[in-house]
């Protein structure tokens, strides 16, 4: 079963901010490619949503968020019935 992916505005805004940052520091092609990679990664969460555990941070675990790492980024998502709801994308340094 493949879960439907729902991307919350906070996650879309985070991905947009990552792309804008990479573009502004002089890497427009890298920015576009990396944003595409992030969305492709999100799509993969629908196939195996339980692959990643519930986040270790208590406040995130309490909300039922899973933490999926990708390079230096962590995707925060929750599973709701047949949906994977991507709540946000944060830099891994924010969760240390």
Order of alpha helices (4+ residues) and beta strands (2+ residues): beta-alpha-alpha-alpha-beta-beta-beta
